[in-house]
Amino acid sequence: MDNHKTCCQSAYTNYILRLSLGGMLLFMAIGKLMMGVSTFVQNTSPLFEKSVIPTGLVTGFLFIVPWLELILGTLILLGLFTRFASILSGFLFALFAIGLVATGNTEMTGAIGDNFIYIFAALWLKKTPIGKISLDHRSKKKGSM
């Protein structure tokens, strides 16, 4: 029915998803930046020693992860380029899941599942209408004047 559609695809859903997904990305980024990017890379890269992913690729990716999380989290929270940022964040979470599977560590199953929830949230955010409390809405409004 239409009520289900308006509930699941409303501007309020957009706002709630933006707050949770953007807030989580920003929170994760700030934690990594506060500990220091080099420390984060040093602590995380040993998890991938037995993976099929080349060490240089892992290290390079880990160095940019905090910055990607910071940028994407900020964009999603502000509601600026939300659809683009949600697609990129879904892709980032997919890379996290693939990386966790590549480690071969069966204790990471919960984290892999978490990433699929985040992918779902990012894709759902892309499908929701632009909320009024967003910079996307303001720019759309200016463009139609």
Buried (B, 14 or more C-beta within 10 A) or exposed (E): EEEEEEEEEBBBBBBBBBEBBBEBBBEBBBEBBEEEBEEBBEEBBEBBEEBEEEEEEBBEBBBEBBEBBBBBBBBBBBBBBBEBBBBBBBBBBBBBBEBBBBBEBEEBEEEBEBBEEBBEBBBBBBEBEBBBBBBBBBBEEEEEE
